[in-house]
Amino acid sequence: MQVDEVAVVAVVNRLKRAQGQLAGIQRMLEEGRDCADVITQLAAVSRALDKAGFAIVASGLTQCVAAGDAGDVDRDKLEKLFLSLA
């Protein structure tokens, strides 16, 4: 299953932002920032990564649905992908 090029651009941008957030969290820890602030930022990064994963899976689902009944859809594989994000 290939990911749509438009989705790839959006996911890569989201991952770059998450990477910046992670660097910020590292700085926060090194500076001794408040635990609640650090956890809030960790939660934000986690959500960003989840959204990136869901966007990739959604792109694949779109392609599978477009293939129709004649398409070679591996439902077990799709289910495992969804569960890996849960």
C-alpha beads as a LAMMPS data file, in Angstrom:
LAMMPS data file: protein, C-alpha beads

86 atoms
85 bonds

1 atom types
1 bond types

-500.0 500.0 xlo xhi
-500.0 500.0 ylo yhi
-500.0 500.0 zlo zhi

Masses

1 110.0

Atoms # bond

1 1 1 0.000 0.000 0.000
2 1 1 1.534 3.290 -1.106
3 1 1 0.864 6.589 0.631
4 1 1 -0.561 9.407 -1.483
5 1 1 2.065 12.055 -2.295
6 1 1 -0.070 14.868 -0.875
7 1 1 -0.471 12.914 2.366
8 1 1 3.282 12.303 2.497
9 1 1 4.004 16.036 2.365
10 1 1 1.522 16.748 5.156
11 1 1 2.821 13.886 7.315
12 1 1 6.451 14.884 6.816
13 1 1 5.601 18.458 7.853
14 1 1 3.789 17.175 10.939
15 1 1 6.777 14.977 11.838
16 1 1 9.170 17.907 11.451
17 1 1 7.036 19.952 13.849
18 1 1 6.985 17.034 16.295
19 1 1 10.758 16.782 16.016
20 1 1 11.007 20.457 16.957
21 1 1 8.651 19.881 19.870
22 1 1 10.825 17.001 21.089
23 1 1 13.911 19.211 20.981
24 1 1 11.986 21.767 23.008
25 1 1 11.049 19.135 25.571
26 1 1 14.677 18.109 25.901
27 1 1 15.619 21.737 26.572
28 1 1 12.804 22.025 29.107
29 1 1 14.139 19.015 30.989
30 1 1 17.703 20.306 30.894
31 1 1 16.530 23.665 32.228
32 1 1 14.608 22.022 35.062
33 1 1 11.192 23.208 33.907
34 1 1 8.034 22.260 35.759
35 1 1 6.969 18.622 35.378
36 1 1 3.415 19.554 34.384
37 1 1 4.700 21.721 31.512
38 1 1 6.945 18.911 30.267
39 1 1 4.121 16.371 30.388
40 1 1 1.795 18.756 28.551
41 1 1 4.337 19.046 25.748
42 1 1 4.905 15.274 25.691
43 1 1 1.163 14.776 25.280
44 1 1 1.138 17.261 22.389
45 1 1 3.958 15.398 20.625
46 1 1 2.184 12.102 21.186
47 1 1 -0.996 13.474 19.593
48 1 1 1.005 14.832 16.644
49 1 1 2.588 11.426 16.052
50 1 1 -0.801 9.717 16.336
51 1 1 -2.259 12.107 13.763
52 1 1 0.654 11.392 11.415
53 1 1 0.022 7.669 11.722
54 1 1 -3.710 8.056 11.214
55 1 1 -3.091 10.188 8.118
56 1 1 -0.920 7.445 6.628
57 1 1 -3.503 4.752 7.385
58 1 1 -6.331 6.944 6.053
59 1 1 -4.429 7.465 2.822
60 1 1 -4.048 3.727 2.431
61 1 1 -7.719 3.147 3.187
62 1 1 -8.710 5.692 0.596
63 1 1 -6.715 3.793 -1.997
64 1 1 -8.237 0.473 -0.887
65 1 1 -11.776 1.829 -1.080
66 1 1 -11.051 3.301 -4.507
67 1 1 -9.895 -0.139 -5.662
68 1 1 -13.387 -1.515 -5.031
69 1 1 -14.249 -5.184 -4.653
70 1 1 -11.808 -6.214 -7.373
71 1 1 -8.869 -4.640 -5.486
72 1 1 -6.445 -6.780 -3.522
73 1 1 -7.177 -5.510 -0.004
74 1 1 -5.396 -7.203 2.890
75 1 1 -7.939 -6.571 5.643
76 1 1 -5.820 -8.291 8.293
77 1 1 -2.920 -5.984 7.492
78 1 1 -5.156 -2.909 7.707
79 1 1 -6.557 -4.090 11.029
80 1 1 -3.054 -4.602 12.431
81 1 1 -2.077 -1.095 11.289
82 1 1 -5.075 0.402 13.081
83 1 1 -4.392 -1.573 16.232
84 1 1 -0.749 -0.514 16.240
85 1 1 -1.920 3.090 16.629
86 1 1 -4.364 2.321 19.439

Bonds

1 1 1 2
2 1 2 3
3 1 3 4
4 1 4 5
5 1 5 6
6 1 6 7
7 1 7 8
8 1 8 9
9 1 9 10
10 1 10 11
11 1 11 12
12 1 12 13
13 1 13 14
14 1 14 15
15 1 15 16
16 1 16 17
17 1 17 18
18 1 18 19
19 1 19 20
20 1 20 21
21 1 21 22
22 1 22 23
23 1 23 24
24 1 24 25
25 1 25 26
26 1 26 27
27 1 27 28
28 1 28 29
29 1 29 30
30 1 30 31
31 1 31 32
32 1 32 33
33 1 33 34
34 1 34 35
35 1 35 36
36 1 36 37
37 1 37 38
38 1 38 39
39 1 39 40
40 1 40 41
41 1 41 42
42 1 42 43
43 1 43 44
44 1 44 45
45 1 45 46
46 1 46 47
47 1 47 48
48 1 48 49
49 1 49 50
50 1 50 51
51 1 51 52
52 1 52 53
53 1 53 54
54 1 54 55
55 1 55 56
56 1 56 57
57 1 57 58
58 1 58 59
59 1 59 60
60 1 60 61
61 1 61 62
62 1 62 63
63 1 63 64
64 1 64 65
65 1 65 66
66 1 66 67
67 1 67 68
68 1 68 69
69 1 69 70
70 1 70 71
71 1 71 72
72 1 72 73
73 1 73 74
74 1 74 75
75 1 75 76
76 1 76 77
77 1 77 78
78 1 78 79
79 1 79 80
80 1 80 81
81 1 81 82
82 1 82 83
83 1 83 84
84 1 84 85
85 1 85 86
